[in-house]
């Protein structure tokens, strides 16, 4: 995956939002972390991986992928916030189910809250990429969906979202 390209696209969006909203001198890290937690919950909801009481299956792959890249936006923006953009990250092989992967990501986010160190950020990002792999997304699908959603986000900002 071309992380430098994704970080640059995210940086441009972040600058646009900060400038447009008058937030250039404000710390947004707590809001960005909470946004990631909320987006991760929305992703889990679309996979329905935890809904043992329901026979309804997951949403279609495109819906799940869009929620996945919504999370990716916030992981990238956290990296920018902390200047952790020089990372080379790959998905790890996991031997546990998707529900456990979601729970693990919440632990990773918590670890990042407690200590916003680079190693915690890398672990979060690696585990997130591993979830993408478990959801059967290719790196090309993720990159293309991210670029598309980034464009939508710019358009939304220009239209007063």
KEMI-492877 format. One record per residue (C-alpha): residue in three letters; z, y, x. Coordinates in steps of 0.1 Angstrom, whole numbers, plus 5000, padded with zeros to 4 digits. Layout:
BEGIN
alaZYX ...
END
This chain:
BEGIN
unk500050005000 unk499250355013 unk502650505011 unk501650825029 unk499150895002 unk501650824974 unk504251044990 unk501751334994 unk500751304957 unk504451294947 unk505251594969 unk502451794953 unk503751714918 unk507351784928 unk506452124943 unk504452214912 unk507352124889 unk509952304911 unk507852614912 unk506952614876 unk510452554864 unk512152794889 unk513952504907 unk512952574943 unk516552624954 unk518252364932 unk519452024942 unk517951774918 unk519051444934 unk521551344907 unk518951414880 unk516351214899 unk518750924903 unk519550924866 unk515850954857 unk515250644878 unk517950454861 unk516550554827 unk512950464836 unk514150124850 unk515850054817 unk512650144799 unk510749904821 unk513249624815 unk512949694778 unk509149654779 unk509449324798 unk512049194772 unk513348974800 unk516949004788 unk516248964751 unk517448604747 unk517948664710 unk514348744703 unk511148534701 unk508948844706 unk507148844740 unk506849124765 unk504649424760 unk501149404774 unk500649424811 unk499249784810 unk502349914792 unk504649744817 unk502649874846 unk502850234833 unk506650194830 unk506650044865 unk504850344880 unk507150584862 unk509950424882 unk507850454913 unk507450824908 unk511250864910 unk511650634940 unk509050834959 unk510751164949 unk514051044961 unk512450954994 unk511051304996 unk514351454987 unk516051275016 unk513051295040 unk512650915041 unk508850925040 unk508150745072 unk508850405057 unk506750095059 unk507949865031 unk506749535018 unk507949324989 unk510349044998 unk510148694984 unk512748644958 unk514048324942 unk515748464912 unk514548574878 unk513448914866 unk516648984848 unk518648934880 unk516049154899 unk516749444874 unk520449404879 unk520049394916 unk518049724915 unk520949884896 unk523249774924 unk520749924950 unk520650254931 unk524450254931 unk524550184968 unk522150484973 unk524450704952 unk527450614973 unk525650645006 unk522150805005 unk521350645038 unk517850545048 unk518650175049 unk519850185012 unk516650365003 unk514550105021 unk516449825003 unk515949984969 unk512250034976 unk511749674989 unk513549534959 unk511449744936 unk508249624952 unk509549264949 unk509949324912 unk506349444910 unk505249124927 unk507348924902 unk505649114874 unk502249004889 unk501149344899 unk498849374929 unk499249664953 unk495849794942 unk496949794905 unk500149974914 unk498350234935 unk495650294909 unk498150324880 unk500350554901 unk497350784908 unk496350784872 unk499850864860 unk500351134886 unk497251304873 unk498651274837 unk501951424849 unk500151724865 unk498251774832 unk501451754812 unk503052024834 unk500052254830 unk500252214793 unk503952294790 unk505451944788 
END
